[in-house]
Amino acid sequence: LEISEYFYHFRKLWKDVDTPEDLVAARKVYWQILRKELTKPEDGLVSRYLNRPISTRISIMAYRRGFKIEPFTVTLVSFILGLSASLLLAMRAFILGGLLVQAASIIDGVDGELARLYRKATPWGGYLDSVLDRVSDVAIVAGLTLSLPIMDGFTLLFAILAAANVIFVSYVTHNLSSLGVSTEKLRKVPATRDVRLFVVFITSLLSLPILGLYYLAVAPIFYL
């Protein structure tokens, strides 16, 4: 039955099953391809090469073991991690804050993967995920800004621009998609959410939040 389901859903690979050993090998192939199918063509650079390899393993492990985890529960976990990271950044706990930023970025992919695996993907789920992502993004910008020892007009301008840009990138992408325009190539511009959060992660580990803020303010302009 497992192999038949594989042929029905993917129809990309053939494996003769003549012995028990062949069956074991075929089952391994099934899970490998199923995990690969959880990736998206529109994934950003960091998501494709770092986040997805981790998040898909988490999702497949939960699915194989029969853990009935609601996708929205994972969405809330990612959101809470993002808010916690923003507070830690504001308190200048840069290493822990940066680690939570990257953890939130990785976990953010698990909810959608579980929704597809359990066939629970809904427009409302995607909408709520998008809204909470934007709130988390703005909170992280606020955390970076509040961590700075000096707040002048120039820095405040960059903070406002960064907060606006993290919203505009999602807004523009959604509207282009609704017009039937493919955004796959556009996402190669290093300004998607996965890349932005990764930059915040790296600059936080280096205790250079101002560089992360500048990146969030400038890089999305090229995407827009």
C-alpha positions as CSV (number, residue, x, y, z in Angstrom):
1,L,0.0,0.0,0.0
2,E,2.8,2.4,0.9
3,I,4.5,1.8,-2.5
4,S,1.2,2.2,-4.3
5,E,0.6,5.6,-2.6
6,Y,4.0,6.6,-3.6
7,F,3.3,5.8,-7.3
8,Y,0.0,7.6,-7.1
9,H,1.4,10.8,-5.5
10,F,4.7,11.2,-7.2
11,R,5.2,8.7,-10.1
12,K,8.8,9.7,-10.4
13,L,10.7,6.6,-9.3
14,W,10.5,2.9,-9.9
15,K,11.7,0.3,-7.5
16,D,11.2,-3.5,-8.1
17,V,10.2,-5.2,-4.9
18,D,11.1,-8.9,-5.1
19,T,12.5,-9.5,-1.7
20,P,12.0,-8.2,1.9
21,E,15.3,-6.3,1.5
22,D,13.9,-4.6,-1.6
23,L,10.8,-3.6,0.4
24,V,13.0,-2.0,3.1
25,A,14.9,-0.1,0.5
26,A,11.7,1.1,-1.2
27,R,10.3,2.4,2.0
28,K,13.5,4.4,2.6
29,V,13.2,5.9,-0.8
30,Y,9.5,6.8,-0.2
31,W,10.4,8.9,2.9
32,Q,13.3,10.6,1.2
33,I,11.2,11.7,-1.7
34,L,8.3,12.7,0.5
35,R,10.7,15.0,2.4
36,K,12.0,16.4,-0.8
37,E,8.5,17.2,-2.0
38,L,7.9,19.4,1.1
39,T,10.3,22.0,-0.3
40,K,8.9,24.8,-2.4
41,P,10.3,26.2,-5.6
42,E,9.8,29.7,-4.2
43,D,12.0,29.0,-1.1
44,G,14.6,31.6,-0.4
45,L,18.3,30.9,-0.4
46,V,18.6,30.2,3.4
47,S,15.4,28.2,3.5
48,R,16.5,26.0,0.6
49,Y,19.9,25.2,1.9
50,L,19.6,25.4,5.7
51,N,16.1,25.7,7.1
52,R,14.3,23.1,4.9
53,P,16.8,20.4,5.4
54,I,16.2,20.7,9.2
55,S,12.4,21.5,9.2
56,T,11.5,18.7,6.8
57,R,13.3,16.2,9.0
58,I,11.3,17.4,12.0
59,S,8.0,17.2,10.1
60,I,8.7,13.8,8.6
61,M,9.7,12.5,12.1
62,A,6.5,13.8,13.6
63,Y,4.4,12.4,10.7
64,R,6.1,8.9,10.8
65,R,5.6,8.6,14.5
66,G,2.0,9.6,14.3
67,F,2.2,12.8,16.4
68,K,-1.0,14.7,15.8
69,I,0.4,18.2,16.0
70,E,-1.9,20.9,14.8
71,P,-0.1,23.2,12.3
72,F,-1.4,26.3,14.0
73,T,0.2,25.1,17.3
74,V,3.5,25.1,15.5
75,T,2.7,28.6,14.1
76,L,2.2,29.9,17.6
77,V,5.4,28.3,18.8
78,S,7.3,30.1,16.0
79,F,5.6,33.3,16.8
80,I,6.4,33.0,20.6
81,L,10.0,32.3,19.7
82,G,10.1,35.4,17.5
83,L,8.7,37.6,20.3
84,S,11.0,36.1,22.9
85,A,14.0,36.8,20.6
86,S,12.9,40.4,20.2
87,L,12.8,40.9,24.0
88,L,16.2,39.3,24.4
89,L,17.7,41.5,21.7
90,A,16.3,44.6,23.3
91,M,18.0,43.4,26.6
92,R,21.2,43.0,24.6
93,A,21.3,39.2,25.2
94,F,22.5,39.0,21.6
95,I,23.7,35.4,21.4
96,L,20.5,33.8,22.9
97,G,18.3,36.3,21.0
98,G,20.0,35.5,17.7
99,L,19.7,31.8,18.3
100,L,15.9,32.2,18.9
101,V,15.5,34.2,15.8
102,Q,17.0,31.4,13.7
103,A,15.0,28.8,15.6
104,A,11.8,30.7,14.8
105,S,12.8,30.9,11.2
106,I,13.3,27.1,11.0
107,I,10.1,26.2,13.0
108,D,8.2,28.6,10.7
109,G,8.5,26.0,8.0
110,V,7.2,23.1,10.0
111,D,3.6,24.3,10.3
112,G,3.1,24.4,6.5
113,E,4.9,21.1,6.0
114,L,2.7,19.4,8.6
115,A,-0.4,21.0,7.0
116,R,0.5,19.4,3.7
117,L,1.4,16.0,5.2
118,Y,-1.9,15.8,7.1
119,R,-3.8,17.5,4.3
120,K,-4.9,20.3,6.6
121,A,-3.7,23.2,4.6
122,T,-6.3,26.0,4.5
123,P,-6.4,29.6,3.3
124,W,-7.1,30.7,6.9
125,G,-4.0,28.9,8.2
126,G,-1.8,30.6,5.6
127,Y,-3.4,34.0,6.4
128,L,-2.8,33.7,10.2
129,D,0.7,32.4,9.6
130,S,1.5,35.4,7.4
131,V,0.0,37.9,9.9
132,L,1.9,36.5,12.9
133,D,5.1,36.4,10.8
134,R,4.7,40.1,10.1
135,V,4.1,41.0,13.8
136,S,7.2,38.9,14.7
137,D,9.3,40.6,12.1
138,V,8.4,44.1,13.3
139,A,9.0,43.0,16.9
140,I,12.5,41.8,15.9
141,V,13.2,45.2,14.3
142,A,12.1,46.9,17.5
143,G,14.3,44.6,19.5
144,L,17.3,45.5,17.3
145,T,16.5,49.2,17.6
146,L,16.1,49.2,21.4
147,S,19.4,47.4,21.8
148,L,21.4,50.3,20.3
149,P,23.1,52.5,22.9
150,I,22.5,55.7,21.0
151,M,19.2,56.6,19.3
152,D,19.4,59.5,16.9
153,G,17.3,60.6,14.1
154,F,19.3,58.8,11.5
155,T,19.0,55.5,13.3
156,L,15.3,56.0,13.9
157,L,14.8,56.6,10.2
158,F,16.5,53.2,9.4
159,A,14.4,51.5,12.0
160,I,11.2,52.8,10.5
161,L,12.4,51.9,7.0
162,A,13.3,48.3,8.2
163,A,9.9,47.8,9.8
164,A,8.1,49.0,6.7
165,N,10.2,46.9,4.3
166,V,9.6,43.6,6.2
167,I,5.9,44.2,5.6
168,F,6.2,45.4,2.0
169,V,8.2,42.4,0.8
170,S,5.3,40.1,1.8
171,Y,2.7,42.5,0.5
172,V,4.4,42.8,-2.9
173,T,5.0,39.1,-3.2
174,H,1.4,38.3,-2.4
175,N,0.0,40.8,-4.9
176,L,2.3,39.6,-7.7
177,S,1.2,36.1,-7.1
178,S,-2.5,37.2,-7.2
179,L,-1.8,38.7,-10.6
180,G,-0.4,35.4,-11.8
181,V,3.2,36.6,-11.8
182,S,5.8,34.0,-10.8
183,T,8.0,35.1,-7.9
184,E,10.4,32.2,-8.0
185,K,13.3,34.1,-9.6
186,L,12.5,37.2,-7.6
187,R,13.1,35.2,-4.4
188,K,16.7,34.8,-5.4
189,V,17.2,38.4,-4.2
190,P,18.6,38.0,-0.7
191,A,15.8,39.9,1.0
192,T,13.2,37.1,1.7
193,R,12.2,36.4,5.3
194,D,14.5,33.4,5.7
195,V,17.5,35.5,4.6
196,R,16.6,38.5,6.7
197,L,16.3,36.5,9.9
198,F,19.5,34.7,9.1
199,V,21.3,38.0,8.8
200,V,19.8,39.1,12.1
201,F,21.0,35.8,13.6
202,I,24.6,36.3,12.3
203,T,24.9,40.0,13.3
204,S,23.5,39.2,16.7
205,L,26.1,36.5,17.3
206,L,28.7,39.1,16.4
207,S,27.0,41.7,18.8
208,L,26.5,44.0,15.8
209,P,22.8,44.7,15.8
210,I,23.2,48.0,13.9
211,L,24.4,46.0,10.9
212,G,21.3,43.8,11.0
213,L,19.1,46.8,11.2
214,Y,20.8,48.4,8.2
215,Y,20.4,45.2,6.2
216,L,16.7,45.0,7.0
217,A,16.3,48.7,5.9
218,V,18.3,48.5,2.7
219,A,18.2,45.0,1.2
220,P,14.4,44.7,0.7
221,I,14.5,47.9,-1.4
222,F,16.2,45.9,-4.2
223,Y,13.6,43.2,-3.9
224,L,10.8,45.8,-4.1
